[in-house]
Amino acid sequence: MTTVTDTPPPSPPQSNARRMARRFRRHRLALGSLVVLILLALLSLGAPLIEALLGIDAETTNLFQRFQPPSAAHPLGTDEAGRDVLARLLHGGRVSLAVAMVAALCSAIIGTLIGLFAGYHGGWADTLLMRFTDGVIALPLLPLLIVLAAIDLNKLGLPESITQSEDVSLYRIVVIIALFGWTTVARLVRAETLSLKQREFVRAAVAQGARPGRIMRTHILPNAISPIIVATTLSVGSIILFESVLSFLGLGIQPPVASWGNMLTNAQDLIWDAPLLAVWPGLLIFVTVIAFNFLGDGLQDAMDPRAVD
């Protein structure tokens, strides 16, 4: 006599998004870093609201309240001009994070376009673009950024409305970093494109007469998005460091616009009298850069198609 046992039905296959989300949640450092970055972004974006709630202001100076210790009126004390340190840190976070995110996005767009074109068309176009990429990689980036950031914009023939703007230093940093920070994304996208254009679905699209632009946009780019996201995330931390170094040298974001880098610059002469003025922006730079690196590592593990669930 045979017994019939009920076999459980096979579980439905999980989508790629769910698998990636589960892998990312297992990466505790990346998950914690994401929470930290979201918190920093919300605090920076909500700077005007926080100022209104606490009754503080980032630009109000009071020389009679210089170097005040932390108190209810000024949670992190005041600086050498009597300005509230917490408010300036929040506004500096808006600038530093915005510069890093915009520059990383622009670099990713430039690198993606170059990598897609070189990898798909191959031949002389690939050789020319990749040798140009190698040349940019060979340039010493930080000295080059210092030289370009020191150029007098008035001598370039730009309108005075631009050169005299308070935000011109912010735009300059974004443009300089975007023009020289795309190489990693370009090489990754090229390698992915070389692999994808040999796949059956791309060959089928070519056989059906699809144009190269449509193939790259519809079939190759969506499948190459994972390395682009990872590389862009990892580059944000480096861009924050570059911006901080340039601002520390007086070539980056210029006062009265606050950034974490120029707050460190202002604090260097006061390190013995008021060390906390250097500690707070330095700590925020450190935490943000480390968080973006951990986040990039977590995304890389989550989006790796060879990862075992």
Backbone torsions as a table, in degrees:
resi	resn	phi	psi	omega
1	MET	NA	126.0	-178.6
2	THR	-102.4	144.3	178.1
3	THR	-106.4	139.4	179.8
4	VAL	-97.8	122.7	179.5
5	THR	-104.5	139.6	177.9
6	ASP	-80.5	123.5	177.1
7	THR	-94.0	133.7	-179.4
8	PRO	-64.3	141.9	179.1
9	PRO	-64.0	147.4	179.8
10	PRO	-63.7	140.0	-179.6
11	SER	-70.1	140.7	-179.9
12	PRO	-63.9	143.6	179.5
13	PRO	-63.1	139.8	180.0
14	GLN	-83.2	148.6	178.2
15	SER	-71.7	160.5	178.5
16	ASN	-60.9	-36.8	-178.7
17	ALA	-63.3	-41.9	179.6
18	ARG	-67.6	-39.2	178.0
19	ARG	-63.7	-43.0	179.2
20	MET	-65.4	-38.9	178.6
21	ALA	-64.4	-39.3	-179.8
22	ARG	-68.0	-41.2	177.2
23	ARG	-63.6	-40.3	-179.2
24	PHE	-65.6	-39.3	-179.8
25	ARG	-65.4	-25.9	177.7
26	ARG	-74.2	-19.0	179.2
27	HIS	-87.8	89.7	-172.1
28	ARG	-61.3	-40.4	-179.1
29	LEU	-64.7	-40.9	178.4
30	ALA	-66.3	-40.8	179.6
31	LEU	-64.2	-44.8	177.3
32	GLY	-64.2	-37.4	178.0
33	SER	-64.3	-39.4	177.8
34	LEU	-61.4	-41.4	178.6
35	VAL	-63.2	-43.8	179.7
36	VAL	-62.1	-44.2	-178.4
37	LEU	-67.4	-39.4	176.9
38	ILE	-63.1	-41.5	179.2
39	LEU	-63.7	-44.4	178.1
40	LEU	-62.2	-41.8	-180.0
41	ALA	-64.9	-42.5	179.9
42	LEU	-65.5	-41.4	178.5
43	LEU	-64.8	-40.6	-179.7
44	SER	-68.7	-43.3	179.2
45	LEU	-66.6	-31.7	-179.4
46	GLY	-91.0	19.4	-178.3
47	ALA	-56.1	-46.7	178.9
48	PRO	-60.9	-38.8	179.3
49	LEU	-66.5	-42.3	179.4
50	ILE	-64.7	-39.6	176.9
51	GLU	-60.2	-43.0	-179.3
52	ALA	-66.8	-38.8	-178.8
53	LEU	-69.0	-38.6	-177.0
54	LEU	-91.5	-7.8	-179.2
55	GLY	68.5	36.6	-179.5
56	ILE	-119.3	169.0	-179.2
57	ASP	-150.0	137.2	-175.6
58	ALA	-75.2	-23.9	-173.2
59	GLU	-105.4	-12.2	-178.3
60	THR	-73.1	123.5	179.6
61	THR	-104.3	148.5	177.9
62	ASN	-152.2	98.3	-175.7
63	LEU	-66.5	-14.9	176.0
64	PHE	-81.1	-8.1	179.7
65	GLN	-121.5	36.4	178.7
66	ARG	-71.1	141.9	174.9
67	PHE	54.9	39.0	176.2
68	GLN	-72.0	139.9	176.9
69	PRO	-72.4	167.0	177.5
70	PRO	-56.0	137.3	-178.7
71	SER	-153.3	179.1	178.2
72	ALA	-64.2	-36.4	179.7
73	ALA	-73.5	-35.4	180.0
74	HIS	-132.5	94.7	-172.2
75	PRO	-56.1	-31.7	178.5
76	LEU	-115.9	15.8	178.5
77	GLY	84.4	-168.3	-179.3
78	THR	-126.0	162.8	-178.3
79	ASP	-98.2	-162.5	-174.5
80	GLU	-68.6	-16.9	177.9
81	ALA	-105.9	8.4	-179.3
82	GLY	78.6	13.9	178.5
83	ARG	-85.0	150.5	-178.1
84	ASP	-71.3	125.6	-176.2
85	VAL	-69.5	-40.8	-179.5
86	LEU	-60.6	-45.9	-179.8
87	ALA	-62.2	-40.7	179.5
88	ARG	-68.9	-35.1	176.1
89	LEU	-63.9	-40.7	179.6
90	LEU	-65.9	-44.5	178.2
91	HIS	-68.3	-36.2	176.0
92	GLY	-64.3	-35.5	176.3
93	GLY	-64.2	-38.2	177.4
94	ARG	-60.2	-43.1	-178.0
95	VAL	-71.0	-50.1	-176.4
96	SER	-62.8	-44.8	179.8
97	LEU	-68.0	-39.3	-180.0
98	ALA	-65.2	-44.4	178.6
99	VAL	-60.2	-46.2	-177.8
100	ALA	-63.8	-45.9	-177.1
101	MET	-67.1	-45.2	-178.6
102	VAL	-66.8	-44.1	179.7
103	ALA	-64.4	-40.8	178.3
104	ALA	-64.7	-40.1	178.9
105	LEU	-65.8	-44.6	178.5
106	CYS	-63.1	-41.9	177.7
107	SER	-62.2	-40.4	-180.0
108	ALA	-65.2	-39.3	179.3
109	ILE	-64.5	-47.0	179.5
110	ILE	-62.6	-47.1	-179.8
111	GLY	-63.7	-37.5	179.1
112	THR	-65.0	-44.8	-179.8
113	LEU	-62.8	-44.3	-179.5
114	ILE	-67.0	-44.9	-179.5
115	GLY	-64.3	-41.4	178.3
116	LEU	-62.6	-48.3	-177.2
117	PHE	-63.7	-45.8	-178.0
118	ALA	-66.4	-44.6	-177.3
119	GLY	-70.0	-35.9	-176.7
120	TYR	-78.7	-45.3	-174.8
121	HIS	-82.5	-31.4	178.5
122	GLY	61.6	-157.9	175.9
123	GLY	60.9	-142.2	-176.2
124	TRP	-65.5	-32.6	-180.0
125	ALA	-64.9	-43.1	179.1
126	ASP	-64.1	-45.6	-179.6
127	THR	-61.6	-46.3	-177.9
128	LEU	-64.4	-47.2	-177.3
129	LEU	-67.8	-39.3	-179.0
130	MET	-73.1	-33.1	175.1
131	ARG	-69.3	-35.6	174.6
132	PHE	-64.6	-40.7	176.9
133	THR	-62.2	-44.0	177.9
134	ASP	-61.0	-37.4	178.3
135	GLY	-64.9	-40.3	178.1
136	VAL	-67.0	-40.0	178.6
137	ILE	-62.0	-35.6	-177.3
138	ALA	-71.8	-16.0	-179.4
139	LEU	-71.1	139.4	174.5
140	PRO	-71.6	107.0	-166.6
141	LEU	-64.7	-50.1	-175.8
142	LEU	-63.6	-48.5	175.8
143	PRO	-59.6	-36.1	178.6
144	LEU	-65.1	-42.4	177.6
145	LEU	-62.9	-38.4	179.3
146	ILE	-63.9	-44.1	-179.7
147	VAL	-64.6	-46.7	-178.2
148	LEU	-67.1	-35.4	179.8
149	ALA	-70.6	-19.8	-179.0
150	ALA	-89.8	-2.7	-179.0
151	ILE	-68.2	136.3	177.6
152	ASP	-78.3	114.2	-177.3
153	LEU	-66.8	-24.1	179.2
154	ASN	-64.4	-27.5	-178.9
155	LYS	-83.6	-4.8	178.5
156	LEU	-92.6	0.4	178.6
157	GLY	79.7	17.0	179.1
158	LEU	-76.4	151.9	179.1
159	PRO	-59.1	147.4	-179.2
160	GLU	-64.4	-28.8	177.8
161	SER	-62.4	-26.4	178.4
162	ILE	-87.4	-47.8	-175.4
163	THR	-67.0	-25.9	-178.9
164	GLN	-96.1	1.5	-178.9
165	SER	-71.5	146.8	178.2
166	GLU	-66.1	-26.5	-175.1
167	ASP	-95.8	6.3	-175.5
168	VAL	-64.3	-34.6	178.7
169	SER	-66.1	-34.0	177.8
170	LEU	-65.4	-46.6	-180.0
171	TYR	-64.3	-37.4	-178.7
172	ARG	-63.7	-43.6	179.7
173	ILE	-62.9	-43.6	179.9
174	VAL	-60.3	-46.5	-177.7
175	VAL	-65.1	-44.9	-177.7
176	ILE	-62.9	-47.1	-178.6
177	ILE	-67.2	-38.8	179.6
178	ALA	-64.4	-35.2	-177.5
179	LEU	-72.8	-21.2	-176.2
180	PHE	-124.2	3.1	-176.8
181	GLY	-108.6	16.4	-173.7
182	TRP	-96.0	-4.5	-167.5
183	THR	-65.9	-40.1	-178.9
184	THR	-63.3	-45.3	179.0
185	VAL	-63.3	-40.2	-179.1
186	ALA	-60.8	-44.4	-179.0
187	ARG	-68.6	-39.1	178.4
188	LEU	-65.9	-44.1	-179.3
189	VAL	-67.0	-38.7	177.5
190	ARG	-60.1	-47.7	-179.8
191	ALA	-61.3	-41.4	179.6
192	GLU	-67.7	-37.7	179.3
193	THR	-66.5	-40.8	177.3
194	LEU	-59.0	-36.8	178.4
195	SER	-74.1	-43.9	-174.4
196	LEU	-71.2	-31.9	-175.9
197	LYS	-71.7	-8.7	174.4
198	GLN	-93.1	-3.7	-178.6
199	ARG	-75.8	158.6	-174.1
200	GLU	-62.8	-40.4	-175.7
201	PHE	-67.6	-30.0	176.1
202	VAL	-74.2	-41.4	176.9
203	ARG	-61.5	-37.7	178.7
204	ALA	-65.4	-39.9	178.6
205	ALA	-65.0	-38.1	177.5
206	VAL	-65.4	-42.2	-179.3
207	ALA	-64.1	-30.3	179.4
208	GLN	-82.0	-0.4	175.9
209	GLY	88.7	17.4	178.7
210	ALA	-66.5	143.3	179.6
211	ARG	-72.4	151.9	-180.0
212	PRO	-55.8	-40.3	179.5
213	GLY	-61.4	-41.6	179.1
214	ARG	-68.3	-39.3	179.3
215	ILE	-63.2	-45.7	-179.4
216	MET	-65.5	-38.5	-176.8
217	ARG	-76.2	-37.6	-171.5
218	THR	-95.9	-36.6	-171.4
219	HIS	-107.5	-36.8	-174.3
220	ILE	-91.7	-49.3	-175.5
221	LEU	-59.2	-45.9	179.1
222	PRO	-60.5	-30.4	-179.7
223	ASN	-85.9	-9.2	178.1
224	ALA	-107.0	11.1	-173.6
225	ILE	-71.8	-28.0	-176.5
226	SER	-61.4	-53.3	177.9
227	PRO	-63.3	-28.5	178.1
228	ILE	-65.6	-45.5	-179.9
229	ILE	-62.8	-44.9	-178.3
230	VAL	-63.9	-47.6	-178.5
231	ALA	-64.0	-38.9	179.2
232	THR	-65.5	-42.5	179.3
233	THR	-62.5	-44.2	-179.8
234	LEU	-67.0	-30.1	-178.0
235	SER	-74.3	-21.6	-177.7
236	VAL	-60.7	-44.1	179.5
237	GLY	-60.6	-41.6	179.0
238	SER	-65.4	-38.1	-179.3
239	ILE	-67.0	-38.8	176.2
240	ILE	-60.3	-40.5	177.6
241	LEU	-65.6	-42.9	178.5
242	PHE	-61.4	-45.9	179.5
243	GLU	-61.7	-39.6	-179.7
244	SER	-66.6	-40.7	179.4
245	VAL	-65.0	-45.7	-180.0
246	LEU	-64.2	-41.2	178.1
247	SER	-66.4	-37.1	178.4
248	PHE	-63.5	-34.2	179.2
249	LEU	-83.6	-0.4	179.6
250	GLY	83.0	13.0	-177.4
251	LEU	-112.5	3.3	-176.8
252	GLY	-103.6	-128.4	179.6
253	ILE	-67.6	125.7	-174.8
254	GLN	-99.1	141.7	174.0
255	PRO	-59.0	151.0	12.0
256	PRO	-83.6	-1.0	176.6
257	VAL	-68.0	128.1	-176.9
258	ALA	-92.4	139.0	169.3
259	SER	-142.0	162.7	-179.8
260	TRP	-62.3	-34.1	-179.9
261	GLY	-67.2	-47.8	-179.2
262	ASN	-75.2	-19.1	171.1
263	MET	-67.8	-36.1	174.0
264	LEU	-65.4	-38.5	178.1
265	THR	-60.2	-45.4	-179.8
266	ASN	-65.7	-27.0	-175.1
267	ALA	-87.8	-11.5	-172.8
268	GLN	-66.2	-31.5	179.1
269	ASP	-83.2	-6.5	-176.5
270	LEU	-115.6	17.5	-171.4
271	ILE	-62.7	-31.1	-179.2
272	TRP	-86.4	-29.4	-179.3
273	ASP	-84.6	-38.8	-177.8
274	ALA	-142.7	75.8	-175.6
275	PRO	-62.9	-27.3	-178.5
276	LEU	-64.9	-23.1	177.4
277	LEU	-64.9	-25.5	175.4
278	ALA	-93.5	-29.0	-176.9
279	VAL	-66.4	-45.7	-173.9
280	TRP	-63.6	-54.1	178.5
281	PRO	-64.4	-37.1	177.7
282	GLY	-62.8	-40.4	179.0
283	LEU	-65.7	-41.2	179.5
284	LEU	-65.7	-40.0	176.2
285	ILE	-61.8	-46.2	-179.3
286	PHE	-60.1	-48.9	-177.7
287	VAL	-63.9	-42.3	-177.5
288	THR	-66.3	-44.9	-179.5
289	VAL	-64.0	-45.5	178.8
290	ILE	-62.4	-41.3	-179.1
291	ALA	-63.7	-42.5	178.6
292	PHE	-65.8	-36.9	177.7
293	ASN	-65.8	-44.8	176.9
294	PHE	-63.3	-39.5	178.5
295	LEU	-63.0	-42.8	177.2
296	GLY	-62.3	-40.8	177.1
297	ASP	-62.5	-42.4	179.3
298	GLY	-64.8	-41.6	177.7
299	LEU	-66.0	-36.6	178.5
300	GLN	-64.0	-43.3	177.7
301	ASP	-66.8	-39.1	-176.8
302	ALA	-70.6	-33.6	-175.6
303	MET	-95.5	2.2	179.6
304	ASP	-71.2	115.7	-179.0
305	PRO	-66.9	-16.7	179.8
306	ARG	-90.9	-2.6	-179.1
307	ALA	-67.1	143.4	179.8
308	VAL	-95.5	127.0	179.7
309	ASP	-71.8	NA	NA
